[in-house]
Amino acid sequence: DVKVTQSSRYLVKRTGEKVFLECVQDMDHENMFWYRQDPGLGLRLIYFSYDVKMKEKGDIPEGYSVSREKKERFSLILESASTNQTSMYLCASSSLAREKLFFGSGTQLSVL
Amino acid sequence: SQQGEEDPQALSIQEGENATMNCSYKTSINNLQWYRQNSGRGLVHLILIRSNEREKHSGRLRVTLDTSKKSSSLLITASRAADTSSYFCATVKGSNYQLIWGAGTKLIIKP
């Protein structure tokens, strides 16, 4: 079975902490995405990457950075976590044509 | 940015009935995809319909696409309790495959 694996299902962090969310895919996909999902706001794209070391900002990149050193791994970094970053974070991967996205199970992050 | 808009926002029906959800979008597209998401989980791809197709079937799912009206519908026939989920449409457009999500329809199937 194809798989996108997010490192944590639930995470609780303190304000100001540096937070790393990891995502690994086993499908040799070019594209990888990080979304956040909040009630009533749908999926909002934070960053995506179409190749190793390549990244592009999505709709809400402020307060986040990403890293893609290997094709299978895409990391989301919250440099200094804030309470308004409490959210569900979803990682996804796809081929270049984006005809089918595969999602991880999500990480529910709480920043206290 | 959100291009797709689903309606209704929420739908509650009896088991066995058919469920219809709609998605509208603003600009021309390459394809339109439907996903479902169980509470607190990731999304799962259901079906893709290309801009030159009008109807597609997959099991109990039927998707239609009307490019003149810029809208799509997802029909789930003979609904089951396990169909309770949120359903999202996503459009892909342009040579850079820009992907845009709708806000979703929450479907509840009552036993």
Contacts between the chains, C-beta under 8 A, distances in Angstrom:
chain1	res1	chain2	res2	distance
A	4	B	42	7.5
A	40	B	103	7.8
A	41	B	103	7.8
A	42	B	2	6.2
A	42	B	88	7.5
A	42	B	101	5.7
A	42	B	102	6.9
A	42	B	103	4.3
A	42	B	104	6.1
A	43	B	43	7.9
A	43	B	88	7.3
A	43	B	101	4.6
A	45	B	99	8.0
A	59	B	1	6.0
A	88	B	40	7.5
A	90	B	42	5.7
A	90	B	43	7.2
A	92	B	42	7.7
A	92	B	43	7.6
A	96	B	97	7.0
A	97	B	92	7.7
A	97	B	97	5.8
A	98	B	92	5.3
A	98	B	97	4.4
A	98	B	99	5.2
A	99	B	31	6.5
A	99	B	33	7.4
A	99	B	48	5.7
A	99	B	92	7.3
A	100	B	33	7.2
A	100	B	45	4.7
A	100	B	48	6.7
A	101	B	33	7.9
A	101	B	35	7.6
A	101	B	43	7.2
A	101	B	45	6.4
A	101	B	90	7.7
A	101	B	99	7.6
A	102	B	45	7.3
A	103	B	42	3.3
A	103	B	43	4.6
A	103	B	44	7.1
A	104	B	42	5.3
A	105	B	41	5.7
A	105	B	42	5.0
A	106	B	40	6.9
A	106	B	41	6.2
A	106	B	42	5.2
A	108	B	40	7.0
